[in-house]
Amino acid sequence: MNNLKKYQEVFVDIFNVQIEGLNDKFTFEEISCWDSITHMSLISRLEDTFDIMFETEEILHFGSYNNGIQLLRNKGVVI
């Protein structure tokens, strides 16, 4: 499975959404269930999935599906 699929599966599982719903409008501002608990669950699952650690600043600015892709790329994850 490629890294994009892994990334998408984390979002599908954490937010209980369909892959088709993951787009540039999938942000913490638009998704009502994206609260502090789901945010930390997302961060934790991504760290485990990709064997990385996010810095505090990255966690605070991980506010959208697309932003997350860029943060993973910055960590050396090929997506």
C-alpha positions, 0 to 999 in steps of 0.5 A: 500500500502506498503512503497516500493510501495509508494517509487516507485510511488514517483520516477515514478511520479517525473521522469516519468519512469516505475517501471521496470526502478528503479534499482541500475543504477538509479542515478543522474549521469545516469538520465539526468532529475535528476537535482536540481529541480527534486531532491528537488521535490523528497525530498519534496514528500518523506518527505510528503509521509513518514512524515519525514524530511531529514537533509541537509547532507542527501539531498546532498547524496541522489544520487540514488534510492538505496541510498534513500531506505537506507536513509529512513531505517535510518529514521525508515521507513520499506521498 
